[in-house]
Structures are given as structure tokens and as C-alpha cells.
Amino acid sequence: MITFPLYIFLFIYLLFLLFLVFFITINIYHLVHMGNITFVSTVITILFLSYTVLIIFWTAQQLLPVDWQTPIIINFANLFTGNPNFGI
């Protein structure tokens, strides 16, 4: 039986956000460094950043009421007995 807190998934999500910020920074750096700042690239970048901020805000609103201390229990004994709960 394995027990772990729900906030493990929050750390995975935060790791994903760190990668996203890293790639956004590289994208903007390449736009500035290579001199490819045009009206279209600026509009697309602003739209991409706007939608990213909107998704992060919406996600934060959905995740605020979650009790992150709730344990998740996986019982491997039930996986092989034919129990319809599949060990969760």
C-alpha cells in the first residue's frame, strides 16, 4: 500500500510551469536577438502570453479550494483480486 499527499501533483504542475516560463523566455530572447520583431510576431507573442496568463489564472481559481493535505492511498493488493475499485 502506497500513501502520498495530493500536493505531489501540485509540484508536478509547478515543474511544468517552470519549463513553460523557460521556453517562453527563450522564445522572446530569440525574437529580440534575431531581429524578427514584426507586427505579426508581436501580436502572436502577446496573444500567446495573454492566453497563458488566462489559463494560469483559471487554474489557480480551480485549485484554491482543494485540500492539498488529502492523502491518496493505492492498495496494490486489490489490483489482482478482481476488485472493481482497481486498488484506489
N, C-alpha and C positions, 0 to 999 in steps of 0.2 A: 504494500500500500504506500503510495506516494502522496504527500501533502505539501502544497506550496501555496503562498498567498497570491491573490489576484493581481497585486501590483507588479508582478513579474511581466505581465502583458503591457503594463504602462511603460516599463523600462524598454521593452522591445519597440514600442511605438516612439519613445523619445529617441532611441537609436536611429530609427527610420527618419525622424525629423532632422537629426544631426546630419545624416547623409544628404537629405534634401537641401539643407542650407549650404552644405559643402558644394554640391553641384550647381546650385543657383549662383553661388559666389564665383565659381569657375566660369559659368556661362556669361555673367556680366563682365568679368575680367576679360574674357576673350572678345566680347563685343567692343569694349573700350580699347583694348590693346591692338586689335587688328584694324581698328578704324572703320568698323562696319556699323556705325551708328547712323541709321537711316530712320525715316519716319515709320516705316513698317516694322523694323526691328524694335524700335522704342515702344510702339503700340502693342506689339505681341508680348514684349517683356513686361510691360505694365499690366496687361490682361492676365498673363501667367502669374505674376506676383499677387494681383488682386484676388484671383481665384484661389491661390494658395492660402492667403490670409483668411479668406472667407471659409475655406474648408477647415483650417486650424481653429478658427473661432467657433464654427458649428460643432466640431469635435469636442472642444473644451466645454461647450454648453451641455453636450450629451454626457460627458464623463464626470461632470461635477457631482451629481447625486449618487455616484457609485461608491459603495463601501469597499475600499481597496484592501481592507484587512480580512475580507472574507476568504476562508481557505478553500482551495479546490482539492478534492480528495479523489485520487484514482486508485481503485482497488483492482489489481491485476488478477485476483483470484476469480472474479466474476466474468472475466473476458472469455474464459474457456469452458464455463459451465452452462452456457446457453441462456444465461440471464439476459432478458431484454434491455437491461439498463446499460449494457456494454461497459461495465466497470466504472461508470461515473456516478 
